[in-house]
Amino acid sequence: MDDQALNRIADALERMAPAPLAAPDFSAAPAFVWHVAPDRLEPVHHVNRVDLDLLVGINRSRDTLLDNTRRFAAGYKANNALLWGARGMGKSSLVKAVHGTLQPEFPDLKLVELQREDMGSVARLLNHLRAAPYRFILFCDDLSFSHDDQHYKSLKAVLDGGIEGRPENVVFYATSNRRHLMPRDMIENERSSAINPSEAVEEKVSLSDRFGLWLGFHPCDQDEYLAMIDRYCAAYGVSVDADVLRAEAIEWQATRGARSGRVAWQFFVDLAGRQGVHIE
């Protein structure tokens, strides 16, 4: 076999088994996004987030997560957290805002986002985080599992860590619309069709029990919705007659068929644009 053929074989083998990820430069950015194929941690220099003070109506969850994260950043034990509940009520915004609030005080606190579909690679990611002299919030947004989804087994590596244990320098925060991370109808279907109904979904449902903190987010009422918009206006210097603002805000949420923090922000973005105000 000639050298050219050997080189082609070597190239093919390298593509099939790429070189391991080099040690990332975690000093390069405050946050990173984990990607696979090939494995890499992409730095995020400017995180898309709002200030913690702008999150209205979630005071208890805000204070609980902030205290938990501050203890973790200071080197103490902290709980994994599941932020669950109504859509658009600030679950992921809270995680990013808490990190942004604490990062100046604890510059070694890093935020690492993991996509749900990449959960199967979490063991490789944890190996990189374990070896680094930093503290990491491992964050997965919109976490849930379907009937034949096996990613929940990888999640156990984050929550329990197997015989190695979860890395001391990693805490896991996840958001979900579902308290038990799987649809209620799927839970009932598996229970009704299983030989042993009590064990049919216990393994998946018990995942939520492995989170030390459960923080619930519930739909806001009209007063809270309007308070959110007032807070945005004050923060960004948007001045509108109070009666006009109220009428337009109520009309906006009526066209959306819902009230939430996300709807309030969308209305404010539209309002600021009409007022000629730039939002950083």
Summary of the structure (lengths in Angstrom):
residues: 280
radius of gyration: 22.3
end to end distance: 61.6
largest distance: 83.7
contacts: 817
relative contact order: 0.13
helix: 49%
strand: 14%
